[in-house]
Amino acid sequence: MNIIKKTVIIISAILILATIFITVKYVKQRTKTATHTIGILQTASHPALDASRNGFTEELTQKMGNTVAFVVHNAQGSTSHAHALAQQFHASKDYDGFFAIATPAAQAMATIEKERPIIIAAVTDPYALGLIHTDTNVCGVRDMINVKATIDMLVQLLPDVKTVGLLYTAGETNSIILVKQMHEELAKRNLTAVDFALSGESDVQATVELACRKIDALLTPTDNTVASAISLISTIALKNKKPLIVSDNMLVKFGALASRGVDYKASGKRAAQIAYDVIINNKKPSELPIAQASSEQIFVNKKTLDQLELTIPVSIQPFVILVS
């Protein structure tokens, strides 16, 4: 090993140690005056999950002031990393409860932590995941979209579409649940559905380009991989003049045509209200029903609409919010 390599390794080690020191110091400073500390485990970084986290911390801070502190860990899309971080949270007695954002984080926390409350958000079907049972310590908000309303919107916006490509990640349970429902709703309207399953971000470009050669429009469920690669997906779809319908309202600004999904910041705020009931009002998670995020508004990207030479039908205009 030459001197340059040794130097790089030493500098990297110093930076890592410095980061750990600063993080620990920061956490201690934040929790010093707080009487309650909540650990937040976020599956990955993308607009919807960030909005959910921000809504949660803002709402709970508003309700509790400086008596609450948050320690945030991000798994960066890695399931194994999510479990390792969940284990770190579980091993510490400093936390009164946990906020798990998206399915992998919720599954990781629920697998390891069985006593302290786990509040969830951005999880499509916690019942199908086995998170909700008689003695559960899990409660919160689900982000199950109204699939029927989404397909209704697709048909109204795109009346000439015959074949719809379903783009999703094969390894994401929440995506698979929604895709199954999308198949059923599309079949009711005599539309052909074709699956395009992703294994990860590395095959997004090839898969989307293949899909664009075979379908009239693309439809995606709430999906972490899709959200992370939305700019690329939107660019390819628009280049091929294929409308892209997503299930996450926040992705519309990145070039998707439309969405009738949930408001993730509002979902995070609702989760915070539930956390307050559990941590401050001593309610048991098992006694609280899973809340449902609303999905009434339709978000449409005005620029994409114009580029695809489409118009918004009168029937849905009252529900539409244009995104520039």
Stockholm file with secondary structure:
# STOCKHOLM 1.0

chainA/1-324         MNIIKKTVIIISAILILATIFITVKYVKQRTKTATHTIGILQTASHPALDASRNGFTEELTQKMGNTVAFVVHNAQGSTSHAHALAQQFHASKDYDGFFAIATPAAQAMATIEKERPIIIAAVTDPYALGLIHTDTNVCGVRDMINVKATIDMLVQLLPDVKTVGLLYTAGETNSIILVKQMHEELAKRNLTAVDFALSGESDVQATVELACRKIDALLTPTDNTVASAISLISTIALKNKKPLIVSDNMLVKFGALASRGVDYKASGKRAAQIAYDVIINNKKPSELPIAQASSEQIFVNKKTLDQLELTIPVSIQPFVILVS
#=GR chainA/1-324 SS CCHHHHHHHHHHHHHHHHHHHHHHHHHHHHHHSCSEEEEEEESCCSHHHHHHHHHHHHHHHHHHGGGEEEEEEECTTCHHHHHHHHHHHHHCSCCSEEEEESHHHHHHHHHHCCSSCEEEEEESCTTTTTCCCTTCCEEEEECCCCHHHHHHHHHHHCTTCCEEEEEEETTCHHHHHHHHHHHHHHHHTTCEEEEEEESSGGGHHHHHHHHHTTCSEEECCSCHHHHHTHHHHHHHHHHTTCCEEEEEGGGGGGTCSEEEEECHHHHHHHHHHHHHHHHTSCCCGGGSCCEECCCCCEEEEHHHHHHTTCCCCGGGGGGEEEEC
#=GC SS_cons         CCHHHHHHHHHHHHHHHHHHHHHHHHHHHHHHSCSEEEEEEESCCSHHHHHHHHHHHHHHHHHHGGGEEEEEEECTTCHHHHHHHHHHHHHCSCCSEEEEESHHHHHHHHHHCCSSCEEEEEESCTTTTTCCCTTCCEEEEECCCCHHHHHHHHHHHCTTCCEEEEEEETTCHHHHHHHHHHHHHHHHTTCEEEEEEESSGGGHHHHHHHHHTTCSEEECCSCHHHHHTHHHHHHHHHHTTCCEEEEEGGGGGGTCSEEEEECHHHHHHHHHHHHHHHHTSCCCGGGSCCEECCCCCEEEEHHHHHHTTCCCCGGGGGGEEEEC
//
